[in-house]
Amino acid sequence: MPKKALITGITGQDGSYLAELLLEKGYEVHGLIRRASTFNTARINHLYQDPHDSYARMFLHYGDLTDGSRLVTLLEGIQPDEVYNLAAQSHVRVSFDEPEFTGLTTGLGTTRLLEALRMIGLPSRFYQASSSEMFGAAPPPQDENTIFYPRSPYGAAKVYAYWITRNYREAYGMFAVNGILFNHESPRRGETFVTRKIAMAAAAIAAGKQEKLFMGNLDAVRDWGYAREYVEGMWRMLQADEPTDYVLATGVPYTVRDFLGFCFDRVNLDWEKHVEFDERYLRPTEVDSLIGDAGKAERDLDWRAQVLAPDLAALMTDAEVTALR
């Protein structure tokens, strides 16, 4: 029998790449999606198989991390070997506008999922999508032993989810791990996230379809990697002999200004002629510098990031140019 995996947030960037990876490895993949009046499955439509077909290996289920009873029902029915909790309100700037909702989903949603697994008694291995935003104002480089200092409701909610995952591991002997992933991007990134926003604007301005790009803080330093590589790291964490927490990162810092240069250079434009400042994109509390040290993952999991920000920016910009054509 193939292994079964349940992915919350399967319709997101990471969820779609993880579903691809697990299907390639022969898994039966189940995904949790929220009910809406419009379809939001664009990132996984190419993976869809009619569930009536005998060869179908991906199945979607309606549910929500705010509904604990539904999670219990689904887990009992699916009986997954592995659970990947990728669902969240994941936009940092939006978390300042919707702090309560962010805590309800990003923080308490993890508790509901862990408690459902505990109540049923399933021996599923559990992956929690933690975030470099938990480090916030802590000085770089940051690793698994760095003290958390979140600077947003999103970061604070992720800190709660991190510790509740560790608590269930230590209190109940669950195979539960935190993957502390630094910024990871791709052409499937949401359009309001800064890297995708920049790549889209560069392509649109080059094509004469847009005139200006409005940005906030250009001095923020980030450690940008490629999402397709990072989901491989997630999977490796759940194949380890013992559960523990890992940072995934490139270890190489770049500023938002650098990323602008990479994307606009790809279409032979000078970004300074097209970018204007808008204070609406500033956060009430900024995170100045996130640079990860993934040495533990390299030693234990044989995982190392290969794609760095310059190549990532080129890859993303090329995808936007192709989409416009």
N, C-alpha and C positions, 0 to 999 in steps of 0.2 A: 504494500500500500504506500502511495506517495505521502510525504509529510504534508500537513495542513498548516497554513499560516493565515492569521487574521490581521489585516492592516486597517487601522483607523486613519483617516486622512488619505485614503488611497487616490482620491481625485486631485491631490496636490502635486507639486513638483516632485518631492521625495517619494511620495506614495506611488506615483506612476513609474518612476525608475526602479523602485524596489519590487513592484509587481512584475516588471519585465525580468528582473534578475531572478526572482524566485521561480517564475514560470520556466525560464531557461534551465534552472536546476531541477526541474521536474516536480515542483510543489503543486499542490492544489491551493489556490489563492482565494481567500474571501476578503471582501472589502466592505467597510462601513461607509455609507453615504447618507447625507441628510436629505430629507424629502423637500423638494422645491417644485414650483410650478413650471420652471424651466430646467432643461438638462444642464448639468455642470460637470459632465464626464469627458470633456474634450481631450484631456491629457491621456485618457486610457481607452478611448474609442477604438484605437487600433489593436487593442488586446481583447476586445469583447468577443465572446463566443456565445451563441444561443444556448441557454442552459438546458434546453431540451435535447441537445446533441449529446451523444454518449461520450464524445471526446472532450467536452467542455471541462476546463480546469480553472476557470475564474468565475466567481459568483459574487454578486453585489447584494447587500442587504441594507434596508433602511434602518437607521438608528441614529442616536445622538449621545454624546458623552454626558449630557445633562440628564439622561434618563437611565438610572441605575437598573431598574427592573428589566428594561429592554436588553441591556448588556448581559444580564444573567441569562435571559432566554436565548440569546444568540450564542453565547459561549457554551451553554449546555447542548445546543443543537449542533454546533460546528465541531466542538471538541478539538480545538487547534493545538498543534504541537508548539507553535510559536505565535506570540502576539507582539505586534509592532505598533506602539501608540505614537502616531505622527500627527494626530488631529490637534488643532489648537486655533485660537485667535492669535495669529503669529505676526501681525504687523505691529512693530514697536511704537511708531507714532500714533496709530489708531488706539493703542492700549491706554494712552493718556485721555482719550475721549471716551473710551468705554472700559474703565478700570474694573467695574463690577462684573461685567460679562467676561472679560479676560480672566479674572480669577475663577469664575464659575466653570469655564471650559478648560483653560490652560492649566489651572491648578487643581481644582476639585475633580475635574474629569478623570485625572489620573487615579485619584483615590477610588472613584466609583469602579473603574476598571479593575484595579488591584483587588478591591474588596469583593467584586463579583467572582474573580478567579479563586480567592480564598474561600468564599462561601460554598462554591461548587466543589472545591477540592481538586481542581484541575492542576496537573503538574506542568502546565505550559511554561515555556521560557518567555520572559517578558522583557521587551526593550522599550525604554522611555526616551523620547526625543528631548534631551536637555539642550541647553543653548549657551553659547559664549556670552550672551547678554547677562547671564547670571554674574559674571565677573565684574561688569560695569566699570567702576572707577578703580578697581584693583590694578596695580601697575603690571605691565607686560614684562616678559612673556608669561602667559598663564598656563598652568597645567592642572592635573588632578588634585594637587595639594594647595592650590591658590585659594585664599579666602574669598568668598562671594561678597560682592558689594553692588547689588543691582541698582540701576538708575532709571527704571521704568516699571509701570505696573506689569508689563509682560515679563521683564526680568525677575521681578519679585514672585510672580506666579510660577515661573519655571523653577525658582529656588525651592518653593514649596513642593512642587512635583518631584524634584530631585530627592529631597529628604524623605518624602513619603515612600518613594521607591526603595531607598536604602532601608527605611524602617521596616517595610514588609519583608525585605530580604533577610534582615537580621532577626526580626521577631518571629517570622513564620517559616524561615528556611526556603523561601521562594527563590528560584533562579531569575532574579530581576536585576537588570543593569541599566545604567545611565550612559548614553552616548552624548558627550558634551561636544557638539559640532560647532565649529566656527563657520563663518559665513560661507555658504556653498550655493552656487548659482548655475544657471543653464538657460537655454532658450525657452524652457517651460516655467521659468520663474514668473510670479505674478506681476502684472503690468505696473503696479504701484510701488514695487520694490526698486531701490535706486539703480541697481545695475541694469535691470531690464528697461527701466525708464530711460536710462542714458542710451542703451543700445538702440531702442526703438526710435528715439529722437534723432540720433546720428543718421540712421537710415532714412527717416522721413525728411529731414532737412536736406540731405544729399539728393533726394528724389524730388525736391521742390514741393513737398506736401505739408511742410511745417516750417515756421520761421524762427521761433525761439524755444529754448528749454529753460524752465524756471527751476532753480535749485536752492537748497538750504546750505548747510555746513559742508564746505569742500575740503576742510582740513582733517576730518575724521579719518583715522587710520584703521584699516581692516585687513583681515587675513582671508582672502577670497580663494575658494577652491571650486572644483567641478562636482556638481551634485551626483552625477552618474558614478563617480568614483567613491563618493561618501556612503552610498547605500551598500556597497560591497563591505565597507567597514562595519556597518550596522549588522549585517548578516554574520560576519566573522565573530562579533561579540557574543552572539547566541550559540556559536559552535564551540566556544571555549570550554575547558574542563570545569572551571569555577567562575561564578558570577562576580564581576567587578566593574568599575566604571572607567571609561576611556575618553580622552580628548582626541578629536580628529581635526587636523588643521594642516596647512602648508608650512607654517612657520615663517612665511615671507610677507612683510607688511607693504601695503600700498595705500595711498590716500584716495579719497573720492576724486580729487583733482587728477590724479594719475589715471584713474579709470576713465574719466572723461577724455583724456588725451589718447588713450589706447583706442577707444571706440571711434572718435572723430578722425584720428589718423587713418583708421581702416578705410574710411570713405573720402580721404584726402581733403579734410576740412580742418580749419583752426577753430577749436571749440570756444575760445575766448570771444570770437565774433558772434557767437550764437547763444551763449548762456547768460542768464540774468539771475540776480539774487531775489529770493522771495522768503521773507521771514516766516511765512506760514509753514514752511517745511522744517523749521527748527524745532527741536524737542525742548520741553521745559527744563529737563536735565540731560545734558549730552554725555555720551560715552566717547572719550577721546581716542583710546587706542586699545584694540583687541588683536593680540598676536599669540597664536597657540603653539604649545610645545607638545607634539604628538609622539614623543619618544617611546612612551609606554606602549602605544598601539603598534609601533614599528617593531619593538622587541617581542611583544607577546603574540600579536596577530599577523605579523609580517605585512602590515598595511602601511603604505606611504603614498601621499598625494603626488601625482605626476603633472597635472595641469595647473599652471600658475596664472595669475591675473592677466598678464599680457595676452597669452594664448586664449584664455577664457573670454576676454573682451572681444577678440577677433572672431571667435566661434559664435558668440551671441550676436554680434553686429552682422556677420555674414548671414545668419539665419533670418534676421529682420529684413535685410536687403532682398533675400530670396522670397520672403513672404510678400513683400511689396510688389515684386515682379509678377 
